[in-house]
Amino acid sequence: MGSDGAPGWPLMADNVTRDDLDALVEAYAEDAVMSVPEVELPLQGRSAIRKLFEEQFSEFPDGRMTAEIVVEEGANLAEEFSY
């Protein structure tokens, strides 16, 4: 977290709720690895992560997320959310 108590990393839930696919994907490093419960293998790379979110935005156009728990440690972020 920043010194003002605000998260130092854009929250996934905020970007999904704003329907901002570009901001959502840009928050990930080019070589990011993302684990998602409904996907068998971890997603590797920004393009794979973008594809997942494109599919979710298409399937759930009115989808909204609420961050329940956010843990940030250096360049790593874990976020638990309700959808």
Secondary structure, DSSP 8 states (H G I E B T S, - for coil): --TTSS-SS--HHHHHHTT-HHHHHHTS-TT-EE--TTSSS-EESHHHHHHHHHHHHHH-TT---EEEEEEEETTEEEEEEE-
